[in-house]
Amino acid sequence: MSTENIAADEDVVFESADPYAPSYDTTTGTVFTVSGGDWDSIAPPAEGEKERIVVNMGPQHPSTHGVLRLILELDGETVTEARCGIGYLHTGIEKNMEYRTWTQGVTFVTRMDYLSPFFNETAYCLGVEKLLGVTDQVPERASTIRVMMMELNRISSHLVALATGGMELGALTAMIFGFRERELILDIFEMVSGLRMNSAYVRPGGVAQDITDDQVARIRETLPLLRKRLKDTSDLLVDNAIWMGRTVGVGYLDLAGCMALGVTGPILRSTGLPHDLRKSQPYCGYENYEFTVQTQTTCDAYGRFLIRVGEIQQSLGIVEQALDRLRPGPVMIEDKKIAWPARLSIGSDGQGNSPEHIKEIMSESMEALIHHFKLVTEGFSVPAGQVYSAIESPRGELGVHIVSTGGTRPYRVHYRDPSFTNLQAVAAMSEGSMISDVIAAVASIDPVMGGVDR
Amino acid sequence: MTEPVSPREAGLEVAAHITGTPPTTLEVVGVRHGAFGALGSGDTSGFGGLVSPIVMPGPTARPYGGWFDDAADEIALALPDRGVSMDAAVERVTVHCDELTFQVRREHLVAFMSTLRDEPALRFEMCMGVSGIHFPDDHGRELHAVYPLLSITHNRRLRVEVTCPDTDRHIPSIVSVYPTNDWHERETYDFFGIIFDGHPSLTRIQMPDDWPGHPQRKDYPLGGIPVEYKGAEVPPPDERRAYT
């Protein structure tokens, strides 16, 4: 039965089927087709209203940066109203964490903003450590490794921002280059943590695994190659007339707009305000690293692009400094009531608990076995209270609100994800502009829907 | 048989006994019974009779330390300009983990937030959204809304906390003060059912529009099904043994 038939024979349709989805019967049951429809068939246009065109862009659209749904009201090719529809990637991570131990929480948060897993993990762990009151006891080597991994992660995240942003505006070579370079960094992640993404590497009290001298050497070897190739990528787009034509003056949001909408990160810095939590409220020892906060004064998509390119260069410098600062030492807190009991190592059958540890708990110390069992199954308790820990993620302030009631599980964890907040600026950035500029504006916000929806 | 007491009363009694402080100054949000998750089965350990209160950090007395006192003084000076006194607006002040929390009565929230944003000596330009907490056993104060604030000018952070009873889930919206809280308040409404009065369009944001219930509340089940693994049945996460 076609749409016309339904309109002609309304009684039958509304008794037997969904009013918004045409249906027809087959031998195996009713088949519904959701093929869109005309707004006028649902509600007549208001008195004196011209033809009203509402376009749904997404949630499955290559230019909307993931499962973002843009609801655009158009007048010709000009956007008169822009609204976001989100929630398509909501997975209930915050709820799930309330049913696992504090350590298991890391495995959940790393999956939120999937382009910056190390930031999610570190923000969470800093919060848990603050509640435990052990911030000062986290070994320096662990903090240095955290900084190194976060800065590498910032590079890989910005590369994806450039790559997908380029792709959405038609610069496909930028996409190929961006993803190729990102692969080099993901290789480092895999070498250090065992996983390319979703590493669960940063743990309350330190990191899961120490890095070896071989790995340090390999990271050092990768950096010059990255530096050289990043220049190729940025040369493609910086001062490129077509790229500038699409981004200069597009997605304008000034300082007052950023403040009102709570926008942080590269978008805030593109208004000229050098606000960076790494400088203003240092964590993990960022006060010991030399770098400059990148700013532009153009308030537009091109300025944000330049900031990301600049931050990649600065991050490469921080990674080098972190490698220089690495001193031998523990990577997990001394406190045996918090520290994960086992160390990992690579055996003939893959990665697992180290043979020395297995030997100790299975044949030498009964107490060590009990301790291991209790800490792994029951976990440690965190004193009651609440904290808010914030770090500078590639997209802005990543804040974690953690509430404990003194138990072995989080009572409530809430992520203030910068993508979520920044996405509110879509309307301010793109209403009144061309529909093609909406794409450039959204690309310059660089939302990651995993972080938006959690 | 003695009369059954409410979890809050039991918790207060135990907490007061343990800490040696009068129950009125304690922030007891609930009480735990037993240990090792042994519920329903025969309790052979004897731990099943344990009663332990859940005590959150309580109010802090002056001096708070650092810039906290200056900020509190500034707020106390500036609030009367908006027709509210400090004592009327602020229920309690807590300093915990080097973080300052003002627990504000909901009817004065908008005036309090405006003061924080506009006073030159305070200048909390940014609100980092709102997060909810649900304490089902904290009668009359079941739902909490927590607002982290950041002052870029003075490089300071503080937190504002508002409570409302589950039977009257209304908190004034602060979108008029901090427009960024538009989506955050929608999210907190979606997950906790707190109604932010005055919000321009308080609709669900993460869950579908016709979703029943508010998933982050503690009375909302996690869901999940048992899974068979090598002949054994693994229950869903919220039915497994908990050690809290």
Contacts between the chains, C-beta under 8 A, distances in Angstrom:
chain1	res1	chain2	res2	distance
A	86	B	205	6.5
A	86	B	206	7.1
A	87	B	204	7.8
A	87	B	205	6.2
A	87	B	206	4.3
A	87	B	207	6.6
A	87	B	208	7.4
A	90	B	206	4.4
A	90	B	207	7.0
A	92	B	215	6.5
A	94	B	216	6.7
A	95	B	215	5.9
A	95	B	216	5.8
A	95	B	222	6.2
A	96	B	222	7.0
A	96	B	237	7.2
A	98	B	222	7.8
A	99	B	222	5.6
A	99	B	237	4.3
A	99	B	238	5.3
A	99	B	240	7.8
A	99	B	242	8.0
A	100	B	237	7.1
A	130	B	97	5.3
A	131	B	97	6.4
A	133	B	97	7.5
A	259	B	125	5.0
A	259	B	126	6.5
A	260	B	178	7.5
A	260	B	179	4.7
A	260	B	180	6.7
A	261	B	179	6.0
A	261	B	180	5.0
A	262	B	126	5.5
A	262	B	127	6.3
A	262	B	128	6.8
A	262	B	129	7.1
A	262	B	178	7.0
A	262	B	180	2.9
A	262	B	181	7.8
A	263	B	180	7.7
A	264	B	126	7.7
A	273	B	152	7.5
A	275	B	152	5.5
A	280	B	152	7.6
A	280	B	155	5.2
A	281	B	155	6.8
A	281	B	157	7.9
A	377	B	243	7.7
A	378	B	243	4.2
A	379	B	243	7.2
A	384	B	54	6.4
A	384	B	55	6.1
A	384	B	56	5.2
A	384	B	57	7.0
A	385	B	56	6.4
A	385	B	57	5.0
A	385	B	96	5.0
A	385	B	97	6.1
A	386	B	56	7.7
A	386	B	96	7.5
A	386	B	101	7.8
A	386	B	133	7.8
A	386	B	146	7.1
A	386	B	159	7.9
A	387	B	97	5.1
A	387	B	99	6.2
A	388	B	99	6.7
A	388	B	128	7.5
A	388	B	148	4.5
A	388	B	157	7.0
A	388	B	159	6.4
A	390	B	128	7.4
A	390	B	148	7.9
A	390	B	150	7.8
A	390	B	157	7.7
A	397	B	128	6.7
A	397	B	150	7.5
A	399	B	128	5.2
A	399	B	129	7.8
A	399	B	148	6.2
A	401	B	131	4.6
A	401	B	146	6.2
A	401	B	148	6.6
A	403	B	133	5.5
A	405	B	29	6.7
A	405	B	30	6.9
A	405	B	54	4.5
A	405	B	56	7.3
A	405	B	244	7.9
A	406	B	54	6.2
A	406	B	55	7.7
A	407	B	32	7.9
A	407	B	243	7.9
A	407	B	244	3.3
A	408	B	242	7.9
A	408	B	243	5.0
A	408	B	244	5.5
A	409	B	242	7.0
A	409	B	244	5.8
A	411	B	133	7.4
A	412	B	131	7.5
A	412	B	132	7.8
A	412	B	133	5.1
A	412	B	134	7.7
A	412	B	216	7.6
A	414	B	131	3.8
A	414	B	132	7.7
A	416	B	128	5.1
A	416	B	129	5.0
A	416	B	131	7.5
A	416	B	148	7.2
A	416	B	184	8.0
A	420	B	183	6.6
A	420	B	187	7.9
A	421	B	128	8.0
A	421	B	129	6.6
A	421	B	180	6.0
A	421	B	183	7.3
A	421	B	184	7.6
A	423	B	183	7.8
A	424	B	180	6.6
A	424	B	182	6.2
A	424	B	183	5.4
A	453	B	206	6.1
A	454	B	206	7.9
